[in-house]
Amino acid sequence: MNTVSKRVMVVMPTLGGGGAERVTTTLLRFLDPEEFVVRLVVANGKQRYGDLPPAVEVVDLKQKRMRHTLSSIVRHAREFKPDIVYTTIAQANTAVALVRPFLGRKTICIAQQVHMHGGWRPRKIRNRLRLRVLKRLLRQFDYFVCENDIVRQDCADQYNFPLERIRVIPNPVDVRGIRSAIDSGGKQDDAQSVVDVETGAVQFVAAGRLQYEKGFDILLEALARYCSVPFRLQILGDGTLRPALEQQAKQLGIQDRVSLLGFQKSPYAYFAEADALILPSRADASPNVVLEALACQTPVIATPALGGVAGLIKGVDGCVLADDVAAEPLGRAINKWVQEKAKESVPPDAIDGHDPELVAQAYKSLFDAAVDARHSRGNKGGNRTAIWRHKGHQLGKGGDHSSKGKA
């Protein structure tokens, strides 16, 4: 090798099976270990999703909360001396932003932004105040990575952050790995399927954290009040709203048709066996579950959630987008899918733009240009926006790797 390997410290709250965690572990599997030395610092590494390459050093801080990791993040940064600190998930982004002044001027901090704030107001006043503080705090980062142009623009508007320092890179989806997992089974032994072949019920699946923004209450109401066919629904995921959702299903009289199966380490067999995946989110900037369902060639029915959902399924055979984020429009979309789209097949190339090798190359370009720009500033006194002119890369627009969905 003619070049010195760059040192990247990745900070995450957990290695559990959420979408953001799967995105990061997939990315790390496809980064070239000869070009990047990676240390993964995790607040709580008890639960792990997927296999990480042996070259990735995992440091488990054994803390339940990111706020208890601040001094440890600084300590590991000083010991490891990373060229780049990369974070994803809101809690990790906040933690790194808080300690940014202690990481040194030579360290480049890059965050993946997976949430949108424009047009979304927390219900509690105290959370609105926290959001205002968070927006100012996150300006500590040198660069952001966003899944699509909608999130990129929101990031620039909400944080007053220069567009030229926000890179659009799609989330990686390992289609070959997903299809291999499907072929080998992968359902947990204690998770029973609720498919009822005799009644001819349509089998729906939904997945995500059981929280307000994910809109599972909308889904239950849509199916109970507006769905025109017999159905079964499996919901994969855990969260604080599980008791409330179980109670809602009972009140709506559909408790015998709905199964809340909890967290599933490998959800792909469920996606593949379902007739369609339903995404009822109120806000979802980068719903990885949609990409994974399309990788399984499973149709998607979705609300037009705040974020990039529409761009992922617009024009994809077999998929339907509701007119609004509410139970009745979602119910109409479900019925439309049953009547018009159920026989259509999702094309195998629906998410070609999310190939992990291409995504890893896009991150390599960003990391290389960021480090080169830092050296340029040190040697010539240039400013950091030079990164976007480095070697002809137009990184602010996402180059050839911008996520436009399958279209």
N, C-alpha and C positions, 0 to 999 in steps of 0.2 A: 504494500500500500504506500502510495506517495503522499497521502494526506493523513493528518492526525485525527484519530477518532474524536468525535464530539461527545461531550458528556451531557446526558439529559436526565434530570431528576423529575419523575412523575409523581404527583401528589394526589391521592384519592382518599375518600372516607372509608371505602370498603371494596372488597373484591366479589361482592355478592352478584346476583344475576340480573340486576336492572339493565335497562337498555344502554345507559351511559357506560356502565362497567363492561358490558360486552363489547361496545365500540372500542374502548381503550385496550382491552386485552387482545382483541383482534388486530388492532394497529401494531401493538408491540410484537406480535408474532411475525409481522411482515416487514418490520424495520430491519435493515441490514446490520447485523451485530458487528461487522467489520468496520462500519462507518459510525455507529453510535453505541456508546457504553451507557446502559440504562440502569438507574436505581429507582425502584418503585417503592415509595414511602406511603404506607397505608395506615390510616388511623386504627382500623380494626380488621385484621386479615384472617379472622377466624373462619369466615365463609368465603369460599373461592369458586369462581366460575371459570371453566375452561382451563386449558393448559397454557402456561407461560413458557417461553423458551428458556432453556437452562442459563443462557447468558444474562437474563434479566435478574438482577439482585433485588429480592423482595425484603423490605424492612417493615415488620409489623410493630407499630407503636403501642398496640394493645390498649387503646383508649376508645371509649364509647362515643365520645363527642369530639368533633374537630377542634372546638375551642380549647381543648386540653392538650392539643398537639403543637401549639405555636412555638414554644421554646425548642421542641424536638425538631421541627422543620428547619429552624435556623441552625441548630447544631449539625444536622445532617448536611445542610447546604455548605456550611463552612468546612466540614470534613471532606465531602465529595467534590467540592469546587465545580459545580455544573456550569456548562456554558449556557444551558437553557433549563428553566423550571417550567414544566408544562402541567396544567391542571384542567380538570373537567369536573362537572357537578358543582352546584352552587356553593355548598359548604366548603369545599376545597378551594374554590376560587376566592371566597371571602377570607379564608385563613391565610392564603398566600398574599393576598392584597394587604392584610393587616401587618404582615411581617416584611413586606417588600423593602422598606428602608434598611433592614438589617441583612439583606441578601447580597449587597454590594452592587456598585454601578455596572460592573462588567457582566453581571448575570442578566440574561434576557428572560423576562417572564411572559409566557404566552398562555392564554386561557381559551378553552373551548366554551363558547356561549351557547347554551342549549335552552335557555328560557327567553321568552319575549315579555317585555314590560309595557310597551305601548298599547293602549286600548284595554289594559287589564288592571283593575283596581282591587287590591285585597279588601276583604269585607271588614276587617277590624282596623280601627284607626291606628293602633300601635304598630300593626304590620305595615301600614302605609308609611309611617315614619321610618320604620326600619328599611323599607324599600328606598326611600329618599336618601338615607345615609349610605345604603349599599351602592346606589348609582354613582355617588361621589367617590366611594372607596375603590370601585373597580377601575377607575381611571388610572390607578397605579400600574396597571399592566402595560407592557410595551406593545403587544399585539393581541388580537382576538382571532379565533377561528370560528366560523359559523357554517352551518349545514347548507344554507341557501341564501339567496339574495334578499329575501324578505327579512330574515333574522339579521342579516348584515346591516340593512338599512335601519332596522329597529335599534340595533346596538349603537350605531352611530348617532341616531336621534336621541335616544334615552341617556346615553353616557356623555354626549357631546364629544364623541371620539372620532378622529379623522378616518374617513372611509378608506384612505390609502393604507391604513394600518390594520385593516380587517380583511382576512383572507377567507374566501369561500372554498371549503373542502368538504365533499360529501362524506357521510359516515361509511366506513367499510363494512361490507357484508360478505362473509366467507360462504358463498353459495355451495361450493364443493363440500365444505365441512358440514353445512346444514343438511345437505342431501345424504351425506354419509351417516349423520346422526339419525335421520329418518329411517334409513335402511337397516340400522342396527337396533331399532326400537327406541328406547330412551325415556319411556314414561316411568314415573315413580311407582313402586309397587302399591302404595297406599292410595293412589289417585285412580279412582274407578271412572271409566267412561260412562256417560249418560246417554249415549246414542241408543235410540229405540227404533230398530229396523222395522219391526212389525207395524208400527203406526205410520211409518213413512215421514216422521218428523224431520224438519230441516235442522241440521246441526250447525249451530253458531258457536264461535269461540271469541273471547275477548281477553285481553291481557294488559297488566300494568299495575302500578301501585294503587291501592284502594284509598284514594284521596279525592277531594272535591274536584280538582282541576281535570281529573280523568273522566268524569261524567258518567260513572256507572249507574248512578241513580236515574239519569236520563235514559240509559239503555233499558233498564228494567221497566220503566214506564212506557217506553216506546213499544216494547214487545208485548206487554200486558194489555195495552189499550188499543194499539193500532196494527199489530201484525196480523195478517190475514190467513196465515197457515199455521199448522201445528209446528212447534219448534222445541228444541232443546238448547240450552246455553251452558257453556262451561266458562267460568271466569278464573284466569290464572293470575295469582298475585296476592300479596298480603298488604295490610295497612290498617290504619286506625278506624276506617269506616266499615270494616267487615261486619260488626254486629248490626250497624244501621242498615246495611244492604240486605242482610239476612232478614231483618225485621220488615223491610220494605217489600221484599219478595213475598213474604207471608201475607202482608196486608193486601197485596195485589192478587193474591191467590195463585201465584206461579212458583211457589217454593218447590213443588215436585218436578218442575221443568228446569230449574236452575241449580247448578252445582258450583260452589266456590271451592276450588281445589287448592288454594294456597300457592306458595312459591313453587315453581317447577324449574329445576336446574336446566333441563333441556325441554323447552316448550314446543320444539319443532314437530314432533309426532302429532301433537294436538292440532297444530296449524294444518298439517298435511291431511289429517282425517276429517277436518271440518269442511262443511260446504262453503262457508264464508267466514272471514274475520270481521268483527264490527269494532270500529274505533269511535267512541262517543264523546271524545274529549272536548272540554271547554277551551282549553289552551294547550297546545302541544307543538313546540317549535320544530322538533326533529323526532317524530315517532318511529323509533327503530323497529317497533313491532310490525309496522306496515311493511317495511322493507323485508323483514324476515318472512312475513306471510307471502309476499310476492315471490320471494326466493323459493318457497314451497309450492309456488303456482296456485296459491289459494286466493280467490277473489276477496276484495276489501270493500266494505260499506262504511263510510266515514262521515262525520260532521265536518263542516268547514271551519275547523278549530283555528284559533289565532295561531299563525305559524305557517309552516310549509306543507301541510297535509295535502291540499288541493294539487300542488305541483307534483306530488309523488304518484297520484292515481289518475290524474286527468288524462284521458285518452287511452288508458290501459284497458284492454278487453276484460270484461267480467266485473269491472269495478264501478261503484256508484257513489257520488258525492251528494249529501243532503243539501237542502236549500238553506238551512239555518241550524244553529246549535240549540235544539229543543226536541222534546219527545215526539211531537206530531210530525215535524219534517223528517226526523230520523225514521219514524215508522213508515212514512211514505217512501223513503229511499229503500228501506228493507223490502217493501212490497214491490217496488219497481224492479229491484234485483231479482226477486222471485219470478216475476211475470216476464221480464225482458232479458235479463242478463245471466240467469242461472246456468244456461247451457253454454255460455261462452267460456273459453279457456284463457287463463293468464299466459301470455307468451313467455317462453323460457328466458328471453333476453330482457325482461322487464326492468331489471336493475343493473344492467351492464355498467352504467356509470359509477357504480359503487364497488367495483372490483377492488379488493384489498391491496393488490399490487400497485394499481394506479393511485390509490389513496396514499399508500406509503410513500410513493414517489413524490406526490404533492407535498407531503409533510417534509420529506427530505429537502425539497427545493426551498421550502419556507425556512427550515432550520439552517440550511447552508447560507441562504441569503441574509438571514438575521445575524448570524455570527460574522459573516464577511463585512456586513455594514457596521457592526460594532468595531471591528478592527479598523475599518476605514475612518470611523469617527475618531478612534484613538490616534491614528497616524496622521490624519489630514484635517481633523477638526470639523468634519462634515456633520450633517444632522441625520437623525435616524430615519427620516423618510426616504433616504437614498436606497433603502432596501428594495423599494418597489421599482427602482430603475436598474437594479443590479442585473447585469448580463442579459438585459432585454426582458426579464420576467415582469409581467403585469399582474403581480400577485393580488393586488387589491380587487381585481375583477374575477379572480378565481381561475383565470386561464382556461385550459381545456377541461378543467375538472369541476366546473361549476355544476351544482346539482339542479337539474331541471325536471327531475323525475323521469319515468319512462315515457317517452312521448315519441 
